[in-house]
């Protein structure tokens, strides 16, 4: 399932646009991410924070954890043990 994202066009004063570009160059953040965080922060201060909306809007997504490597079964471990014993 894909999320539908809204496209938003914003006009900025040249000085504000230059400050945004400078900030992005210094931090490595994208303009889109900076604007998203700024709008989210503004909305939270205007409407009052809720933990869920604040987390979704401001915090980066947590990457999914990889599944652990499958542990050998008892039978396989026993076979490995026996083979090792035979080699000695």
MOPAC internal coordinates of N, CA, C and O (Angstrom, degrees):
PM7 1SCF
backbone

  N    0.0000 0     0.00 0     0.00 0    0    0    0
  C    1.4406 1     0.00 0     0.00 0    1    0    0
  C    1.5256 1   107.85 1     0.00 0    2    1    0
  O    1.2310 1   120.62 1   -51.07 1    3    2    1
  N    1.3126 1   116.43 1   128.93 1    3    2    1
  C    1.4598 1   120.41 1  -179.16 1    5    3    2
  C    1.5133 1   109.21 1  -104.09 1    6    5    3
  O    1.2310 1   121.46 1   -30.33 1    7    6    5
  N    1.3234 1   114.82 1   149.67 1    7    6    5
  C    1.4562 1   119.95 1   177.78 1    9    7    6
  C    1.5153 1   109.19 1   -86.31 1   10    9    7
  O    1.2310 1   120.71 1   -39.37 1   11   10    9
  N    1.3014 1   116.24 1   140.63 1   11   10    9
  C    1.4540 1   122.07 1   175.64 1   13   11   10
  C    1.5238 1   106.71 1   -89.03 1   14   13   11
  O    1.2310 1   120.65 1   -55.34 1   15   14   13
  N    1.3091 1   116.36 1   124.66 1   15   14   13
  C    1.4611 1   120.54 1  -179.63 1   17   15   14
  C    1.5121 1   108.81 1  -111.06 1   18   17   15
  O    1.2310 1   121.66 1   -37.80 1   19   18   17
  N    1.3055 1   114.42 1   142.20 1   19   18   17
  C    1.4566 1   121.26 1   178.50 1   21   19   18
  C    1.5208 1   109.98 1   -89.87 1   22   21   19
  O    1.2310 1   120.89 1   -42.16 1   23   22   21
  N    1.3023 1   115.90 1   137.84 1   23   22   21
  C    1.4579 1   121.48 1   175.48 1   25   23   22
  C    1.5184 1   107.92 1   -90.92 1   26   25   23
  O    1.2310 1   120.68 1   -47.61 1   27   26   25
  N    1.3184 1   116.31 1   132.39 1   27   26   25
  C    1.4516 1   121.60 1  -178.96 1   29   27   26
  C    1.5151 1   108.59 1  -129.75 1   30   29   27
  O    1.2310 1   120.69 1   -52.11 1   31   30   29
  N    1.3137 1   116.28 1   127.89 1   31   30   29
  C    1.4603 1   121.60 1   178.41 1   33   31   30
  C    1.5139 1   107.81 1  -105.19 1   34   33   31
  O    1.2310 1   120.82 1   -48.38 1   35   34   33
  N    1.3332 1   116.03 1   131.62 1   35   34   33
  C    1.4552 1   121.05 1  -177.11 1   37   35   34
  C    1.5206 1   109.22 1  -129.25 1   38   37   35
  O    1.2310 1   120.45 1   -44.76 1   39   38   37
  N    1.3302 1   116.75 1   135.24 1   39   38   37
  C    1.4609 1   120.98 1   174.36 1   41   39   38
  C    1.5215 1   108.58 1   -95.89 1   42   41   39
  O    1.2310 1   120.97 1   -47.77 1   43   42   41
  N    1.3291 1   115.76 1   132.23 1   43   42   41
  C    1.4561 1   121.49 1   179.94 1   45   43   42
  C    1.5224 1   110.07 1  -119.96 1   46   45   43
  O    1.2310 1   120.90 1   -30.53 1   47   46   45
  N    1.3117 1   115.88 1   149.47 1   47   46   45
  C    1.4614 1   120.28 1   171.59 1   49   47   46
  C    1.5271 1   107.82 1   -63.04 1   50   49   47
  O    1.2310 1   120.14 1   -30.45 1   51   50   49
  N    1.3270 1   117.34 1   149.55 1   51   50   49
  C    1.4728 1   119.05 1  -179.89 1   53   51   50
  C    1.5269 1   113.61 1   -56.03 1   54   53   51
  O    1.2310 1   120.19 1   141.79 1   55   54   53
  N    1.3244 1   117.24 1   -38.21 1   55   54   53
  C    1.4703 1   119.17 1  -179.77 1   57   55   54
  C    1.5263 1   111.30 1   -68.37 1   58   57   55
  O    1.2310 1   120.14 1   141.66 1   59   58   57
  N    1.3265 1   117.34 1   -38.34 1   59   58   57
  C    1.4633 1   121.08 1   178.10 1   61   59   58
  C    1.5255 1   110.69 1   -69.27 1   62   61   59
  O    1.2310 1   120.47 1   140.95 1   63   62   61
  N    1.3319 1   116.71 1   -39.05 1   63   62   61
  C    1.4586 1   120.58 1   177.41 1   65   63   62
  C    1.5301 1   110.93 1   -64.32 1   66   65   63
  O    1.2310 1   120.46 1   140.10 1   67   66   65
  N    1.3253 1   116.73 1   -39.90 1   67   66   65
  C    1.4655 1   120.40 1   178.02 1   69   67   66
  C    1.5235 1   110.81 1   -66.23 1   70   69   67
  O    1.2310 1   120.25 1   140.37 1   71   70   69
  N    1.3348 1   117.12 1   -39.63 1   71   70   69
  C    1.4666 1   120.59 1   178.00 1   73   71   70
  C    1.5243 1   110.67 1   -65.04 1   74   73   71
  O    1.2310 1   120.52 1   141.37 1   75   74   73
  N    1.3224 1   116.60 1   -38.63 1   75   74   73
  C    1.4684 1   120.69 1   177.21 1   77   75   74
  C    1.5253 1   110.54 1   -64.09 1   78   77   75
  O    1.2310 1   120.01 1   133.78 1   79   78   77
  N    1.3120 1   117.59 1   -46.22 1   79   78   77
  C    1.4640 1   121.54 1   178.26 1   81   79   78
  C    1.5275 1   111.09 1   -60.12 1   82   81   79
  O    1.2310 1   120.58 1   137.18 1   83   82   81
  N    1.3304 1   116.49 1   -42.82 1   83   82   81
  C    1.4663 1   120.88 1   179.90 1   85   83   82
  C    1.5304 1   110.01 1   -63.29 1   86   85   83
  O    1.2310 1   120.30 1   135.80 1   87   86   85
  N    1.3194 1   117.03 1   -44.20 1   87   86   85
  C    1.4691 1   121.19 1   179.34 1   89   87   86
  C    1.5275 1   110.83 1   -61.70 1   90   89   87
  O    1.2310 1   120.52 1   135.71 1   91   90   89
  N    1.3134 1   116.62 1   -44.29 1   91   90   89
  C    1.4697 1   120.60 1  -179.61 1   93   91   90
  C    1.5294 1   111.14 1   -64.82 1   94   93   91
  O    1.2310 1   120.57 1   141.64 1   95   94   93
  N    1.3283 1   116.52 1   -38.36 1   95   94   93
  C    1.4648 1   119.77 1   178.21 1   97   95   94
  C    1.5210 1   111.14 1   -66.73 1   98   97   95
  O    1.2310 1   120.21 1   143.50 1   99   98   97
  N    1.3259 1   117.20 1   -36.50 1   99   98   97
  C    1.4638 1   121.32 1  -179.14 1  101   99   98
  C    1.5214 1   112.53 1   -73.60 1  102  101   99
  O    1.2310 1   119.97 1   140.93 1  103  102  101
  N    1.3299 1   117.67 1   -39.07 1  103  102  101
  C    1.4615 1   121.38 1  -173.47 1  105  103  102
  C    1.5211 1   113.82 1   -97.29 1  106  105  103
  O    1.2310 1   120.48 1   159.37 1  107  106  105
  N    1.3252 1   116.70 1   -20.63 1  107  106  105
  C    1.4611 1   119.42 1  -176.61 1  109  107  106
  C    1.5218 1   113.14 1    84.32 1  110  109  107
  O    1.2310 1   120.29 1  -176.34 1  111  110  109
  N    1.3238 1   117.04 1     3.66 1  111  110  109
  C    1.4639 1   121.27 1   178.46 1  113  111  110
  C    1.5243 1   109.50 1   -79.38 1  114  113  111
  O    1.2310 1   120.90 1   -23.94 1  115  114  113
  N    1.3151 1   115.89 1   156.06 1  115  114  113
  C    1.4640 1   119.57 1   176.43 1  117  115  114
  C    1.5193 1   109.64 1   -85.79 1  118  117  115
  O    1.2310 1   120.83 1   -23.80 1  119  118  117
  N    1.3143 1   116.01 1   156.20 1  119  118  117
  C    1.4643 1   119.85 1   178.04 1  121  119  118
  C    1.5210 1   110.13 1   -60.48 1  122  121  119
  O    1.2310 1   120.96 1   138.92 1  123  122  121
  N    1.3274 1   115.76 1   -41.08 1  123  122  121
  C    1.4559 1   120.45 1  -179.04 1  125  123  122
  C    1.5239 1   111.28 1   -59.80 1  126  125  123
  O    1.2310 1   120.48 1   134.84 1  127  126  125
  N    1.3344 1   116.68 1   -45.16 1  127  126  125
  C    1.4684 1   120.69 1  -178.52 1  129  127  126
  C    1.5317 1   111.04 1   -65.76 1  130  129  127
  O    1.2310 1   120.28 1   139.40 1  131  130  129
  N    1.3251 1   117.08 1   -40.60 1  131  130  129
  C    1.4710 1   120.68 1   179.23 1  133  131  130
  C    1.5204 1   109.93 1   -63.33 1  134  133  131
  O    1.2310 1   120.21 1   136.77 1  135  134  133
  N    1.3188 1   117.21 1   -43.23 1  135  134  133
  C    1.4689 1   120.65 1  -179.73 1  137  135  134
  C    1.5282 1   110.08 1   -67.50 1  138  137  135
  O    1.2310 1   120.03 1   139.00 1  139  138  137
  N    1.3381 1   117.54 1   -41.00 1  139  138  137
  C    1.4696 1   120.31 1   177.89 1  141  139  138
  C    1.5242 1   111.10 1   -59.58 1  142  141  139
  O    1.2310 1   120.51 1   133.59 1  143  142  141
  N    1.3238 1   116.62 1   -46.41 1  143  142  141
  C    1.4596 1   120.10 1   179.92 1  145  143  142
  C    1.5265 1   111.34 1   -65.61 1  146  145  143
  O    1.2310 1   120.58 1   142.02 1  147  146  145
  N    1.3160 1   116.49 1   -37.98 1  147  146  145
  C    1.4629 1   119.93 1   179.98 1  149  147  146
  C    1.5215 1   111.58 1   -66.21 1  150  149  147
  O    1.2310 1   120.34 1   136.21 1  151  150  149
  N    1.3088 1   116.95 1   -43.79 1  151  150  149
  C    1.4658 1   120.54 1   178.72 1  153  151  150
  C    1.5269 1   110.07 1   -65.47 1  154  153  151
  O    1.2310 1   120.30 1   137.96 1  155  154  153
  N    1.3211 1   117.04 1   -42.04 1  155  154  153
  C    1.4650 1   120.35 1   178.64 1  157  155  154
  C    1.5225 1   110.84 1   -62.25 1  158  157  155
  O    1.2310 1   120.48 1   137.03 1  159  158  157
  N    1.3238 1   116.69 1   -42.97 1  159  158  157
  C    1.4527 1   120.56 1   179.29 1  161  159  158
  C    1.5323 1   110.59 1   -64.22 1  162  161  159
  O    1.2310 1   120.36 1   139.02 1  163  162  161
  N    1.3168 1   116.91 1   -40.98 1  163  162  161
  C    1.4593 1   121.04 1   178.14 1  165  163  162
  C    1.5246 1   110.86 1   -62.00 1  166  165  163
  O    1.2310 1   120.37 1   133.79 1  167  166  165
  N    1.3278 1   116.90 1   -46.21 1  167  166  165
  C    1.4590 1   120.49 1  -179.07 1  169  167  166
  C    1.5238 1   111.73 1   -63.98 1  170  169  167
  O    1.2310 1   120.49 1   142.50 1  171  170  169
  N    1.3191 1   116.68 1   -37.50 1  171  170  169
  C    1.4585 1   120.06 1   179.43 1  173  171  170
  C    1.5228 1   110.18 1   -66.17 1  174  173  171
  O    1.2310 1   120.29 1   137.44 1  175  174  173
  N    1.3249 1   117.05 1   -42.56 1  175  174  173
  C    1.4657 1   119.17 1  -179.72 1  177  175  174
  C    1.5234 1   111.97 1   -69.03 1  178  177  175
  O    1.2310 1   119.93 1   150.60 1  179  178  177
  N    1.3275 1   117.74 1   -29.40 1  179  178  177
  C    1.4608 1   120.98 1  -179.36 1  181  179  178
  C    1.5236 1   112.92 1   -81.71 1  182  181  179
  O    1.2310 1   120.49 1   143.28 1  183  182  181
  N    1.3348 1   116.68 1   -36.72 1  183  182  181
  C    1.4625 1   119.36 1  -174.03 1  185  183  182
  C    1.5175 1   113.55 1  -108.20 1  186  185  183
  O    1.2310 1   119.65 1   173.62 1  187  186  185
  N    1.2997 1   118.28 1    -6.38 1  187  186  185
  C    1.4547 1   120.59 1  -177.42 1  189  187  186
  C    1.5103 1   109.45 1    89.81 1  190  189  187
  O    1.2310 1   120.64 1   -43.10 1  191  190  189
  N    1.3068 1   116.37 1   136.90 1  191  190  189
  C    1.4618 1   119.42 1  -174.42 1  193  191  190
  C    1.5228 1   113.34 1   -77.63 1  194  193  191
  O    1.2310 1   121.96 1   -34.03 1  195  194  193
  N    1.2931 1   113.86 1   145.97 1  195  194  193
  C    1.4537 1   121.32 1   164.59 1  197  195  194
  C    1.5173 1   105.39 1  -121.95 1  198  197  195
  O    1.2310 1   120.45 1   -37.91 1  199  198  197
  N    1.2804 1   116.75 1   142.09 1  199  198  197
  C    1.4550 1   120.43 1  -173.21 1  201  199  198
  C    1.5256 1   111.83 1   -60.00 1  202  201  199
  O    1.2310 1   120.10 1   136.67 1  203  202  201
  N    1.3004 1   117.42 1   -43.33 1  203  202  201
  C    1.4612 1   120.26 1  -178.27 1  205  203  202
  C    1.5179 1   112.76 1   -65.55 1  206  205  203
  O    1.2310 1   120.19 1   132.94 1  207  206  205
  N    1.3123 1   117.23 1   -47.06 1  207  206  205
  C    1.4611 1   119.89 1  -178.71 1  209  207  206
  C    1.5196 1   111.10 1   -67.93 1  210  209  207
  O    1.2310 1   120.36 1   143.67 1  211  210  209
  N    1.3212 1   116.91 1   -36.33 1  211  210  209
  C    1.4577 1   120.16 1   178.29 1  213  211  210
  C    1.5262 1   110.57 1   -65.28 1  214  213  211
  O    1.2310 1   120.52 1   135.41 1  215  214  213
  N    1.3048 1   116.62 1   -44.59 1  215  214  213
  C    1.4635 1   120.46 1  -179.19 1  217  215  214
  C    1.5258 1   111.20 1   -64.44 1  218  217  215
  O    1.2310 1   119.81 1   136.13 1  219  218  217
  N    1.3119 1   117.98 1   -43.87 1  219  218  217
  C    1.4604 1   120.92 1  -178.82 1  221  219  218
  C    1.5240 1   111.78 1   -66.77 1  222  221  219
  O    1.2310 1   120.34 1   141.47 1  223  222  221
  N    1.3213 1   116.95 1   -38.53 1  223  222  221
  C    1.4523 1   120.47 1  -173.75 1  225  223  222
  C    1.5187 1   113.31 1   -82.16 1  226  225  223
  O    1.2310 1   119.87 1   145.50 1  227  226  225
  N    1.3188 1   117.86 1   -34.50 1  227  226  225
  C    1.4566 1   120.23 1  -170.35 1  229  227  226
  C    1.5180 1   112.94 1  -104.98 1  230  229  227
  O    1.2310 1   119.90 1   137.24 1  231  230  229
  N    1.3113 1   117.80 1   -42.76 1  231  230  229
  C    1.4626 1   120.43 1  -174.17 1  233  231  230
  C    1.5216 1   111.73 1   -80.20 1  234  233  231
  O    1.2310 1   120.28 1   -35.85 1  235  234  233
  N    1.3224 1   117.07 1   144.15 1  235  234  233
  C    1.4711 1   119.09 1   175.94 1  237  235  234
  C    1.5202 1   110.68 1   -70.76 1  238  237  235
  O    1.2310 1   121.08 1   -26.14 1  239  238  237
  N    1.2970 1   115.54 1   153.86 1  239  238  237
  C    1.4605 1   120.20 1   179.24 1  241  239  238
  C    1.5172 1   110.44 1   -68.05 1  242  241  239
  O    1.2310 1   121.17 1   -36.58 1  243  242  241
  N    1.3032 1   115.37 1   143.42 1  243  242  241
  C    1.4600 1   121.05 1   178.55 1  245  243  242
  C    1.5233 1   107.69 1   -85.38 1  246  245  243
  O    1.2310 1   120.10 1   -52.49 1  247  246  245
  N    1.3236 1   117.41 1   127.51 1  247  246  245
  C    1.4624 1   118.61 1   178.98 1  249  247  246
  C    1.5153 1   111.26 1   -65.58 1  250  249  247
  O    1.2310 1   121.14 1   -31.97 1  251  250  249
  N    1.3157 1   115.43 1   148.03 1  251  250  249
  C    1.4562 1   119.64 1   179.00 1  253  251  250
  C    1.5157 1   109.69 1   -68.49 1  254  253  251
  O    1.2310 1   121.12 1   -35.92 1  255  254  253
  N    1.3148 1   115.47 1   144.08 1  255  254  253
  C    1.4531 1   120.18 1   179.42 1  257  255  254
  C    1.5188 1   109.59 1   -79.11 1  258  257  255
  O    1.2310 1   122.08 1   -34.33 1  259  258  257
  N    1.3097 1   113.63 1   145.67 1  259  258  257
  C    1.4518 1   118.41 1   175.76 1  261  259  258
  C    1.5214 1   109.59 1   -75.54 1  262  261  259
  O    1.2310 1   121.50 1   -31.04 1  263  262  261
  N    1.2918 1   114.74 1   148.96 1  263  262  261
  C    1.4557 1   118.74 1   175.66 1  265  263  262
  C    1.5216 1   109.06 1   -69.54 1  266  265  263
  O    1.2310 1   120.88 1   -35.10 1  267  266  265
  N    1.3001 1   115.92 1   144.90 1  267  266  265
  C    1.4527 1   119.63 1   178.12 1  269  267  266
  C    1.5193 1   109.66 1   -67.34 1  270  269  267
  O    1.2310 1   121.75 1   -27.38 1  271  270  269
  N    1.3189 1   114.25 1   152.62 1  271  270  269
  C    1.4586 1   118.64 1   177.31 1  273  271  270
  C    1.5232 1   108.23 1   -64.13 1  274  273  271
  O    1.2310 1   121.22 1   -40.05 1  275  274  273
  N    1.2982 1   115.28 1   139.95 1  275  274  273
  C    1.4571 1   119.63 1  -178.60 1  277  275  274
  C    1.5263 1   110.07 1   -63.78 1  278  277  275
  O    1.2310 1   120.83 1   -47.95 1  279  278  277
  N    1.3085 1   116.02 1   132.05 1  279  278  277
  C    1.4538 1   121.63 1   179.10 1  281  279  278
  C    1.5186 1   108.06 1   -82.68 1  282  281  279
  O    1.2310 1   120.28 1   -41.42 1  283  282  281
  N    1.3258 1   117.06 1   138.58 1  283  282  281
  C    1.4680 1   118.53 1   179.02 1  285  283  282
  C    1.5282 1   110.88 1   -61.51 1  286  285  283
  O    1.2310 1   121.15 1   -31.43 1  287  286  285
  N    1.3054 1   115.41 1   148.57 1  287  286  285
  C    1.4615 1   119.65 1   179.98 1  289  287  286
  C    1.5289 1   110.00 1   -70.53 1  290  289  287
  O    1.2310 1   120.87 1   -12.45 1  291  290  289
  N    1.3060 1   115.95 1   167.55 1  291  290  289
  C    1.4701 1   120.21 1   178.08 1  293  291  290
  C    1.5222 1   110.56 1   -59.99 1  294  293  291
  O    1.2310 1   121.17 1   138.91 1  295  294  293
  N    1.3059 1   115.37 1   -41.09 1  295  294  293
  C    1.4625 1   119.85 1  -179.65 1  297  295  294
  C    1.5318 1   110.82 1   -60.83 1  298  297  295
  O    1.2310 1   121.03 1   135.18 1  299  298  297
  N    1.3426 1   115.64 1   -44.82 1  299  298  297
  C    1.4621 1   119.77 1   179.49 1  301  299  298
  C    1.5227 1   111.14 1   -65.36 1  302  301  299
  O    1.2310 1   120.24 1   138.71 1  303  302  301
  N    1.3281 1   117.16 1   -41.29 1  303  302  301
  C    1.4620 1   119.54 1   177.70 1  305  303  302
  C    1.5268 1   111.26 1   -63.33 1  306  305  303
  O    1.2310 1   120.47 1   141.00 1  307  306  305
  N    1.3297 1   116.71 1   -39.00 1  307  306  305
  C    1.4695 1   120.42 1   178.29 1  309  307  306
  C    1.5318 1   110.43 1   -65.00 1  310  309  307
  O    1.2310 1   120.55 1   137.11 1  311  310  309
  N    1.3261 1   116.55 1   -42.89 1  311  310  309
  C    1.4708 1   119.73 1   178.24 1  313  311  310
  C    1.5273 1   110.69 1   -61.02 1  314  313  311
  O    1.2310 1   120.35 1   137.03 1  315  314  313
  N    1.3268 1   116.94 1   -42.97 1  315  314  313
  C    1.4597 1   120.42 1   177.80 1  317  315  314
  C    1.5241 1   111.09 1   -62.62 1  318  317  315
  O    1.2310 1   120.54 1   140.85 1  319  318  317
  N    1.3225 1   116.57 1   -39.15 1  319  318  317
  C    1.4556 1   121.40 1   178.95 1  321  319  318
  C    1.5330 1   110.75 1   -63.62 1  322  321  319
  O    1.2310 1   121.10 1   135.18 1  323  322  321
  N    1.3167 1   115.51 1   -44.82 1  323  322  321
  C    1.4739 1   120.24 1  -179.60 1  325  323  322
  C    1.5237 1   110.13 1   -64.95 1  326  325  323
  O    1.2310 1   119.62 1   136.40 1  327  326  325
  N    1.3033 1   118.33 1   -43.60 1  327  326  325
  C    1.4810 1   121.03 1   178.76 1  329  327  326
  C    1.5252 1   111.09 1   -61.01 1  330  329  327
  O    1.2310 1   121.04 1   139.37 1  331  330  329
  N    1.3221 1   115.62 1   -40.63 1  331  330  329
  C    1.4639 1   119.26 1   178.76 1  333  331  330
  C    1.5248 1   111.19 1   -65.17 1  334  333  331
  O    1.2310 1   120.45 1   140.25 1  335  334  333
  N    1.3097 1   116.74 1   -39.75 1  335  334  333
  C    1.4663 1   121.13 1   178.87 1  337  335  334
  C    1.5342 1   110.41 1   -64.32 1  338  337  335
  O    1.2310 1   119.97 1   140.38 1  339  338  337
  N    1.3082 1   117.67 1   -39.62 1  339  338  337
  C    1.4640 1   121.76 1  -179.26 1  341  339  338
  C    1.5263 1   111.41 1   -65.46 1  342  341  339
  O    1.2310 1   120.60 1   146.75 1  343  342  341
  N    1.3118 1   116.45 1   -33.25 1  343  342  341
  C    1.4626 1   120.44 1  -178.97 1  345  343  342
  C    1.5256 1   112.06 1   -68.77 1  346  345  343
  O    1.2310 1   119.78 1   153.90 1  347  346  345
  N    1.2953 1   118.03 1   -26.10 1  347  346  345
  C    1.4625 1   121.54 1  -175.91 1  349  347  346
  C    1.4909 1   112.80 1   -77.64 1  350  349  347
  O    1.2310 1   120.10 1   180.00 1  351  350  349

